[in-house]
Amino acid sequence: MKLSKQSLILATIVPLIFGVIILLNFKTAIDILDQLGGSTHLIYDQLIIIGIFAFLALSVYWCVMMYLISLLQENLLRLDSNLDKAADIGAKHLSESKSLLNQVISILKRYESSQ
């Protein structure tokens, strides 16, 4: 199944938008917990940094995966065209070798009949 360029772009952007929404909800949740005090208040800054870096890491990973999928699709198309060319060349060689073998057989038959 070949994905169009538009669907690849959509498959890249939509999860990133969901990631931003999740990051904002995470920030809202730790803001609420920060106001209550407790252990969340002590590590609030670290939680913000962890959330941002987790989002950035997953974004880079997802974009690289989508890029690799697009490269694989391009390579498959190129491979298909090259295989078609190779099959055509192979069929041509087979037909030529068949005609050469027929010529050799006819020469051998003439040689045997002359003896």
N, C-alpha and C positions, 0 to 999 in steps of 0.2 A: 504494500500500500504506500503510495507516494503522497507525502504531505506537501501541500502548496506552500509557497513562501509566506503567504498571508496567514495560514494556519500555524506555521512555525513561529511567526512573530507573535501571534495571539497566544500560543502556548508558552511563550517566553514572558510576555507582559502580565497576563492574568495571574499567575502564581506570585509574581513580584508585588502586584497590587494587594493580593491576599496577605502576603508577608508584611506589608506596611500596616494593614489593618490589624493583624495579629500583634505586631510590635506596639501599636498605639494602645490596644487593649491591655497588653502586658504592662505598659507604662501607667495606665489608669489604675490597674490592679495594685501595683506596688506603691502608687501615690496614696491609695486608700489605706494600704497596710502601713505606710510610713506615718500617716497621721495618727494611727493607733499606738504608735511607739513599738516597743518590743524589739525583737532581733532584726526585723526588716529595716528598722530605722538605722541600725548600725551598718548595714551593708547596702544601703539604698544606691549609693554611687556605683558600687561594683555591679549591682543588678542592672542598672542602666547601661553600663559599658558591656556587660555580657549580652544583653539583649541586642544592642546595636551590632556587636561583632558577630553574633549568631546570625542575624539577618543578613549582614554583608557576606558572610561565608556561604550561606545557603544561596544567596543571590548569584554569587560568582559561580558556584557549583552548577546551579540550574542553567545559567547562561552558557557555560562551557558545554554542558550536556546537549543543549539545543543546537549549539554550533556544530558539535560532533555529529549529531543526527543529520543536519543539513549537508555536512561533508560526506557522510556515508551515502546519502541519497545521490549526490552528484557523482560519487565514485561508482555507484551501481549503474547509473545511466551510462557512464563512460565505459564501464566494463561490458555492459550489454552491447553497445555499439562495436566495441573491439572484438567481442566474441562473434558477432554477426559477420564482421569482416573476415575473421579467422576461419569461420565455418565456410564462407564462400570460397576462400582461397583453398581450404582443404578439399572441398567438393571438386574444385577445378583440377587440383592435383590428382585426385582419385580418378576422374574421368580421363585425364591424360595418361595416367599409368595403366588404366584399363585398355586404352587404345594401343599403347606400346606393347603390352602383353599380348594383345590380339595379333599385332604385327609379328612378334617373336614366334607365336604359335603357328601362324601361317607360314613363316619362313621355315620352321622346323618340319612342318608337314610337307612342304615342297621338297626339302632336302631328303626326307625319308622316302617320299614317293619316287624321287629320281634314282635312288639306290636300288 
